[in-house]
């Protein structure tokens, strides 16, 4: 989950993260903007949701050049990055 430092950067962050969907592999990855329907908390601007079959797949995903290029685009513009890793 990502929040932008400035509202005008949300679209650039979204576009940068959306490129992650181009990384091919045996996983599910979806990037969406937060619709901000909650009446209390709307701090998050963009959500990256992924399901990976195992740690090796996650490491393969993170080692991809697209992933590395995305970091270069998004990191300077983001305020928060919140990651949660769970095993189903």
KOLLUMTI-400614 format. One record per residue: residue number from 0; y, x, z of N, C-alpha, C, O in turn. Coordinates in nm, 2 decimals, decimal comma, padded with zeros to 4 digits, always signed. Atoms other than C-alpha are relative to their C-alpha. Example, Ala and Ser with C-alpha at 12.3 -4.5 7.8 and 13.67 -1.06 7.14 Angstrom:
BEGIN
+--------+--------+--------+--------+--------+--------+--------+--------+--------+--------+--------+--------+--------+
! tidren !     nv !     nu !     nw !    cav !    cau !    caw !     cv !     cu !     cw !     ov !     ou !     ow !
+--------+--------+--------+--------+--------+--------+--------+--------+--------+--------+--------+--------+--------+
!      0 ! -00,12 ! +00,09 ! +00,00 ! -00,45 ! +01,23 ! +00,78 ! +00,12 ! +00,09 ! +00,00 ! +00,12 ! +00,19 ! +00,07 !
!      1 ! -00,11 ! -00,09 ! +00,00 ! -00,11 ! +01,37 ! +00,71 ! +00,11 ! -00,08 ! +00,08 ! +00,22 ! -00,03 ! +00,09 !
+--------+--------+--------+--------+--------+--------+--------+--------+--------+--------+--------+--------+--------+
This chain:
BEGIN
+--------+--------+--------+--------+--------+--------+--------+--------+--------+--------+--------+--------+--------+
! tidren !     nv !     nu !     nw !    cav !    cau !    caw !     cv !     cu !     cw !     ov !     ou !     ow !
+--------+--------+--------+--------+--------+--------+--------+--------+--------+--------+--------+--------+--------+
!      0 ! -00,12 ! +00,09 ! +00,00 ! +00,00 ! +00,00 ! +00,00 ! +00,12 ! +00,09 ! +00,00 ! +00,13 ! +00,19 ! +00,07 !
!      1 ! -00,12 ! -00,08 ! +00,01 ! +00,34 ! +00,13 ! -00,09 ! +00,13 ! -00,08 ! +00,01 ! +00,13 ! -00,20 ! -00,03 !
!      2 ! -00,13 ! +00,06 ! -00,01 ! +00,70 ! +00,05 ! -00,01 ! +00,10 ! +00,10 ! -00,07 ! +00,08 ! +00,22 ! -00,06 !
!      3 ! -00,10 ! -00,08 ! +00,07 ! +01,00 ! +00,18 ! -00,21 ! +00,11 ! +00,04 ! +00,09 ! +00,14 ! -00,04 ! +00,18 !
!      4 ! -00,12 ! -00,04 ! -00,08 ! +01,28 ! +00,38 ! -00,06 ! +00,12 ! -00,09 ! -00,04 ! +00,20 ! -00,13 ! +00,05 !
!      5 ! -00,11 ! +00,08 ! +00,04 ! +01,52 ! +00,17 ! -00,27 ! -00,06 ! -00,11 ! -00,09 ! -00,15 ! -00,09 ! -00,17 !
!      6 ! +00,06 ! +00,11 ! +00,08 ! +01,45 ! -00,18 ! -00,43 ! +00,00 ! +00,03 ! -00,15 ! -00,09 ! -00,02 ! -00,22 !
!      7 ! -00,01 ! -00,03 ! +00,15 ! +01,55 ! -00,05 ! -00,78 ! -00,11 ! +00,09 ! -00,04 ! -00,13 ! +00,11 ! -00,16 !
!      8 ! +00,11 ! -00,09 ! +00,04 ! +01,25 ! +00,19 ! -00,77 ! -00,14 ! -00,08 ! +00,00 ! -00,24 ! -00,02 ! -00,04 !
!      9 ! +00,13 ! +00,07 ! -00,01 ! +00,98 ! -00,08 ! -00,72 ! -00,07 ! -00,01 ! -00,14 ! -00,19 ! +00,02 ! -00,15 !
!     10 ! +00,06 ! +00,01 ! +00,13 ! +00,92 ! -00,13 ! -01,10 ! -00,05 ! +00,14 ! -00,04 ! -00,16 ! +00,15 ! -00,11 !
!     11 ! +00,05 ! -00,13 ! +00,04 ! +00,89 ! +00,25 ! -01,15 ! -00,12 ! +00,04 ! +00,08 ! -00,22 ! +00,10 ! +00,02 !
!     12 ! +00,12 ! -00,02 ! -00,08 ! +00,65 ! +00,28 ! -00,86 ! -00,12 ! -00,08 ! -00,05 ! -00,23 ! -00,03 ! -00,07 !
!     13 ! +00,10 ! +00,08 ! +00,05 ! +00,45 ! -00,01 ! -00,99 ! -00,06 ! +00,05 ! -00,14 ! -00,18 ! +00,06 ! -00,15 !
!     14 ! +00,05 ! -00,05 ! +00,13 ! +00,43 ! +00,13 ! -01,35 ! -00,08 ! +00,13 ! +00,02 ! -00,18 ! +00,15 ! -00,05 !
!     15 ! +00,07 ! -00,12 ! -00,02 ! +00,33 ! +00,47 ! -01,22 ! -00,14 ! -00,02 ! +00,06 ! -00,24 ! +00,04 ! +00,02 !
!     16 ! +00,13 ! +00,03 ! -00,06 ! +00,06 ! +00,33 ! -01,00 ! -00,10 ! -00,08 ! -00,09 ! -00,22 ! -00,06 ! -00,09 !
!     17 ! +00,08 ! +00,08 ! +00,10 ! -00,06 ! +00,09 ! -01,28 ! -00,08 ! +00,10 ! -00,09 ! -00,19 ! +00,06 ! -00,13 !
!     18 ! +00,07 ! -00,10 ! +00,08 ! -00,16 ! +00,41 ! -01,47 ! -00,14 ! +00,03 ! +00,06 ! -00,23 ! +00,07 ! -00,01 !
!     19 ! +00,13 ! -00,03 ! -00,07 ! -00,44 ! +00,46 ! -01,21 ! -00,11 ! -00,09 ! -00,06 ! -00,23 ! -00,04 ! -00,06 !
!     20 ! +00,10 ! +00,09 ! +00,05 ! -00,62 ! +00,17 ! -01,37 ! -00,06 ! +00,06 ! -00,13 ! -00,17 ! +00,01 ! -00,18 !
!     21 ! +00,05 ! -00,06 ! +00,12 ! -00,67 ! +00,39 ! -01,68 ! -00,11 ! +00,11 ! +00,03 ! -00,17 ! +00,17 ! -00,06 !
!     22 ! +00,10 ! -00,10 ! -00,04 ! -00,90 ! +00,63 ! -01,48 ! -00,14 ! -00,07 ! -00,01 ! -00,16 ! -00,17 ! +00,05 !
!     23 ! +00,13 ! +00,06 ! +00,03 ! -01,25 ! +00,55 ! -01,61 ! -00,11 ! +00,05 ! +00,11 ! -00,11 ! +00,16 ! +00,14 !
!     24 ! +00,11 ! -00,04 ! -00,10 ! -01,54 ! +00,54 ! -01,36 ! -00,07 ! -00,13 ! +00,04 ! -00,04 ! -00,24 ! +00,00 !
!     25 ! +00,08 ! +00,12 ! -00,05 ! -01,79 ! +00,31 ! -01,18 ! +00,06 ! -00,05 ! +00,13 ! -00,01 ! -00,06 ! +00,23 !
!     26 ! -00,07 ! +00,05 ! -00,11 ! -01,54 ! +00,16 ! -00,95 ! +00,09 ! -00,12 ! -00,04 ! +00,12 ! -00,13 ! -00,16 !
!     27 ! -00,10 ! +00,11 ! +00,02 ! -01,30 ! -00,14 ! -00,92 ! +00,13 ! +00,05 ! +00,05 ! +00,14 ! +00,10 ! +00,16 !
!     28 ! -00,13 ! -00,04 ! -00,04 ! -00,93 ! -00,06 ! -00,91 ! +00,10 ! -00,10 ! -00,06 ! +00,10 ! -00,13 ! -00,18 !
!     29 ! -00,10 ! +00,10 ! +00,05 ! -00,64 ! -00,31 ! -00,93 ! +00,13 ! +00,04 ! +00,07 ! +00,13 ! +00,07 ! +00,19 !
!     30 ! -00,13 ! -00,03 ! -00,05 ! -00,27 ! -00,25 ! -00,89 ! +00,09 ! -00,13 ! -00,02 ! +00,09 ! -00,18 ! -00,13 !
!     31 ! -00,08 ! +00,13 ! +00,01 ! -00,04 ! -00,55 ! -00,81 ! +00,13 ! +00,02 ! +00,08 ! +00,13 ! +00,10 ! +00,17 !
!     32 ! -00,12 ! +00,01 ! -00,09 ! +00,31 ! -00,62 ! -00,68 ! -00,03 ! -00,10 ! +00,11 ! -00,10 ! -00,20 ! +00,09 !
!     33 ! +00,01 ! +00,10 ! -00,11 ! +00,33 ! -00,79 ! -00,35 ! +00,08 ! -00,12 ! -00,03 ! +00,20 ! -00,11 ! -00,07 !
!     34 ! -00,07 ! +00,12 ! +00,03 ! +00,43 ! -01,15 ! -00,41 ! +00,10 ! -00,04 ! +00,11 ! +00,18 ! -00,13 ! +00,09 !
!     35 ! -00,09 ! +00,02 ! -00,11 ! +00,60 ! -01,15 ! -00,07 ! +00,02 ! -00,15 ! +00,04 ! +00,13 ! -00,20 ! +00,05 !
!     36 ! +00,01 ! +00,14 ! -00,04 ! +00,50 ! -01,50 ! +00,03 ! +00,00 ! -00,02 ! +00,15 ! +00,03 ! -00,13 ! +00,20 !
!     37 ! +00,01 ! +00,01 ! -00,15 ! +00,46 ! -01,43 ! +00,40 ! +00,14 ! -00,02 ! +00,05 ! +00,23 ! +00,04 ! +00,00 !
!     38 ! -00,13 ! +00,03 ! -00,06 ! +00,74 ! -01,56 ! +00,61 ! +00,05 ! +00,11 ! +00,10 ! +00,17 ! +00,11 ! +00,13 !
!     39 ! -00,04 ! -00,09 ! -00,10 ! +00,74 ! -01,27 ! +00,85 ! +00,01 ! +00,15 ! -00,05 ! +00,11 ! +00,21 ! -00,04 !
!     40 ! +00,01 ! -00,15 ! +00,04 ! +00,63 ! -00,93 ! +00,70 ! -00,01 ! +00,01 ! -00,15 ! -00,11 ! -00,04 ! -00,21 !
!     41 ! +00,00 ! -00,03 ! +00,15 ! +00,71 ! -00,83 ! +00,34 ! +00,05 ! +00,14 ! -00,03 ! +00,12 ! +00,17 ! -00,12 !
!     42 ! -00,05 ! -00,14 ! +00,02 ! +00,76 ! -00,46 ! +00,38 ! -00,07 ! +00,08 ! -00,11 ! -00,01 ! +00,17 ! -00,17 !
!     43 ! +00,07 ! -00,07 ! +00,11 ! +00,50 ! -00,36 ! +00,12 ! +00,04 ! -00,06 ! -00,13 ! +00,06 ! -00,18 ! -00,15 !
!     44 ! -00,05 ! +00,04 ! +00,13 ! +00,61 ! -00,37 ! -00,24 ! -00,12 ! +00,00 ! -00,11 ! -00,12 ! -00,09 ! -00,19 !
!     45 ! +00,10 ! -00,02 ! +00,10 ! +00,30 ! -00,25 ! -00,44 ! -00,13 ! +00,02 ! +00,08 ! -00,14 ! +00,10 ! +00,17 !
!     46 ! +00,13 ! -00,02 ! -00,06 ! -00,07 ! -00,27 ! -00,35 ! -00,10 ! +00,06 ! -00,10 ! -00,11 ! +00,01 ! -00,22 !
!     47 ! +00,11 ! -00,06 ! +00,08 ! -00,35 ! -00,05 ! -00,49 ! -00,13 ! -00,03 ! +00,07 ! -00,15 ! +00,01 ! +00,19 !
!     48 ! +00,13 ! +00,04 ! -00,06 ! -00,69 ! -00,20 ! -00,42 ! -00,11 ! +00,06 ! -00,08 ! -00,12 ! +00,05 ! -00,20 !
!     49 ! +00,11 ! -00,07 ! +00,06 ! -01,00 ! +00,00 ! -00,49 ! -00,13 ! -00,02 ! +00,07 ! -00,13 ! -00,02 ! +00,20 !
!     50 ! +00,13 ! +00,00 ! -00,06 ! -01,37 ! -00,03 ! -00,43 ! -00,08 ! +00,11 ! -00,07 ! -00,10 ! +00,11 ! -00,19 !
!     51 ! +00,08 ! -00,12 ! +00,05 ! -01,58 ! +00,29 ! -00,47 ! -00,14 ! +00,00 ! +00,05 ! -00,16 ! -00,03 ! +00,17 !
!     52 ! +00,14 ! +00,01 ! -00,04 ! -01,96 ! +00,30 ! -00,46 ! -00,03 ! +00,11 ! +00,11 ! -00,12 ! +00,08 ! +00,19 !
!     53 ! +00,03 ! -00,11 ! -00,09 ! -01,95 ! +00,63 ! -00,26 ! +00,11 ! +00,10 ! +00,01 ! +00,21 ! +00,09 ! -00,07 !
!     54 ! -00,11 ! -00,10 ! -00,01 ! -01,74 ! +00,92 ! -00,15 ! +00,02 ! +00,09 ! -00,12 ! +00,13 ! +00,13 ! -00,15 !
!     55 ! +00,00 ! -00,08 ! +00,12 ! -01,83 ! +01,12 ! -00,46 ! +00,09 ! -00,07 ! -00,11 ! +00,16 ! +00,00 ! -00,17 !
!     56 ! -00,08 ! +00,07 ! +00,10 ! -01,68 ! +00,85 ! -00,68 ! +00,15 ! +00,00 ! +00,04 ! +00,23 ! +00,02 ! -00,05 !
!     57 ! -00,14 ! -00,01 ! -00,05 ! -01,36 ! +00,85 ! -00,47 ! +00,05 ! +00,14 ! -00,03 ! +00,17 ! +00,15 ! -00,08 !
!     58 ! -00,05 ! -00,14 ! +00,03 ! -01,33 ! +01,23 ! -00,50 ! +00,01 ! +00,02 ! -00,15 ! +00,11 ! +00,09 ! -00,19 !
!     59 ! -00,02 ! -00,01 ! +00,15 ! -01,39 ! +01,20 ! -00,88 ! +00,13 ! -00,06 ! -00,04 ! +00,20 ! -00,01 ! -00,13 !
!     60 ! -00,12 ! +00,08 ! +00,03 ! -01,11 ! +00,94 ! -00,90 ! +00,12 ! +00,09 ! +00,04 ! +00,22 ! +00,10 ! -00,04 !
!     61 ! -00,12 ! -00,07 ! -00,05 ! -00,87 ! +01,15 ! -00,69 ! +00,02 ! +00,14 ! -00,07 ! +00,13 ! +00,19 ! -00,07 !
!     62 ! -00,01 ! -00,13 ! +00,06 ! -00,94 ! +01,47 ! -00,89 ! +00,05 ! -00,02 ! -00,15 ! +00,07 ! +00,08 ! -00,22 !
!     63 ! -00,04 ! +00,03 ! +00,13 ! -00,84 ! +01,30 ! -01,22 ! +00,15 ! +00,04 ! -00,02 ! +00,23 ! +00,02 ! +00,06 !
!     64 ! -00,14 ! -00,04 ! +00,03 ! -00,52 ! +01,43 ! -01,39 ! +00,09 ! -00,12 ! +00,01 ! +00,21 ! -00,10 ! +00,05 !
!     65 ! -00,09 ! +00,12 ! -00,01 ! -00,38 ! +01,07 ! -01,41 ! +00,03 ! -00,02 ! +00,14 ! +00,15 ! -00,05 ! +00,17 !
!     66 ! -00,03 ! +00,02 ! -00,15 ! -00,41 ! +01,05 ! -01,03 ! +00,10 ! +00,10 ! +00,04 ! +00,20 ! +00,07 ! +00,11 !
!     67 ! -00,10 ! -00,10 ! -00,04 ! -00,23 ! +01,38 ! -00,99 ! +00,14 ! -00,02 ! -00,06 ! +00,24 ! +00,00 ! +00,01 !
!     68 ! -00,13 ! +00,03 ! +00,06 ! +00,04 ! +01,28 ! -01,24 ! +00,07 ! -00,12 ! +00,07 ! +00,19 ! -00,12 ! +00,08 !
!     69 ! -00,06 ! +00,12 ! -00,07 ! +00,09 ! +00,95 ! -01,05 ! +00,07 ! +00,04 ! +00,12 ! +00,17 ! -00,01 ! +00,16 !
!     70 ! -00,06 ! -00,05 ! -00,12 ! +00,16 ! +01,14 ! -00,73 ! +00,14 ! +00,05 ! -00,03 ! +00,23 ! +00,03 ! +00,05 !
!     71 ! -00,13 ! -00,06 ! +00,04 ! +00,44 ! +01,33 ! -00,91 ! +00,11 ! -00,11 ! -00,02 ! +00,22 ! -00,09 ! +00,01 !
!     72 ! -00,10 ! +00,11 ! +00,03 ! +00,60 ! +01,00 ! -01,02 ! +00,04 ! -00,08 ! +00,13 ! +00,15 ! -00,10 ! +00,15 !
!     73 ! -00,01 ! +00,10 ! -00,10 ! +00,55 ! +00,79 ! -00,71 ! +00,05 ! +00,06 ! +00,13 ! +00,14 ! +00,01 ! +00,20 !
!     74 ! -00,04 ! -00,06 ! -00,13 ! +00,59 ! +01,03 ! -00,41 ! +00,15 ! +00,01 ! +00,03 ! +00,19 ! -00,03 ! +00,14 !
!     75 ! -00,14 ! -00,01 ! -00,03 ! +00,96 ! +01,09 ! -00,44 ! +00,07 ! -00,13 ! +00,01 ! +00,18 ! -00,14 ! +00,07 !
!     76 ! -00,07 ! +00,13 ! -00,01 ! +01,04 ! +00,72 ! -00,47 ! -00,05 ! -00,09 ! +00,11 ! +00,01 ! -00,19 ! +00,14 !
!     77 ! +00,06 ! +00,09 ! -00,10 ! +00,82 ! +00,57 ! -00,20 ! +00,05 ! +00,04 ! +00,14 ! +00,09 ! +00,15 ! +00,17 !
!     78 ! -00,04 ! -00,02 ! -00,14 ! +00,91 ! +00,52 ! +00,16 ! -00,13 ! +00,01 ! +00,08 ! -00,16 ! +00,11 ! +00,15 !
!     79 ! +00,12 ! +00,00 ! -00,08 ! +00,57 ! +00,43 ! +00,31 ! -00,12 ! +00,00 ! -00,10 ! -00,11 ! -00,05 ! -00,21 !
!     80 ! +00,13 ! +00,00 ! +00,06 ! +00,21 ! +00,49 ! +00,19 ! -00,10 ! -00,03 ! +00,11 ! -00,11 ! +00,05 ! +00,20 !
!     81 ! +00,10 ! +00,04 ! -00,10 ! -00,05 ! +00,31 ! +00,39 ! -00,13 ! -00,01 ! -00,07 ! -00,15 ! -00,08 ! -00,16 !
!     82 ! +00,14 ! +00,00 ! +00,05 ! -00,42 ! +00,38 ! +00,32 ! -00,09 ! -00,04 ! +00,11 ! -00,08 ! +00,00 ! +00,22 !
!     83 ! +00,11 ! +00,04 ! -00,09 ! -00,72 ! +00,22 ! +00,48 ! -00,13 ! +00,02 ! -00,07 ! -00,15 ! -00,03 ! -00,19 !
!     84 ! +00,13 ! -00,03 ! +00,05 ! -01,07 ! +00,34 ! +00,42 ! -00,10 ! -00,07 ! +00,09 ! -00,11 ! -00,05 ! +00,21 !
!     85 ! +00,11 ! +00,08 ! -00,07 ! -01,36 ! +00,10 ! +00,52 ! -00,13 ! +00,01 ! -00,08 ! -00,13 ! +00,02 ! -00,20 !
!     86 ! +00,13 ! +00,01 ! +00,07 ! -01,73 ! +00,09 ! +00,45 ! -00,05 ! -00,14 ! +00,03 ! -00,05 ! -00,19 ! +00,14 !
!     87 ! +00,05 ! +00,14 ! -00,01 ! -01,87 ! -00,25 ! +00,38 ! -00,15 ! +00,00 ! +00,05 ! -00,20 ! -00,11 ! +00,06 !
+--------+--------+--------+--------+--------+--------+--------+--------+--------+--------+--------+--------+--------+
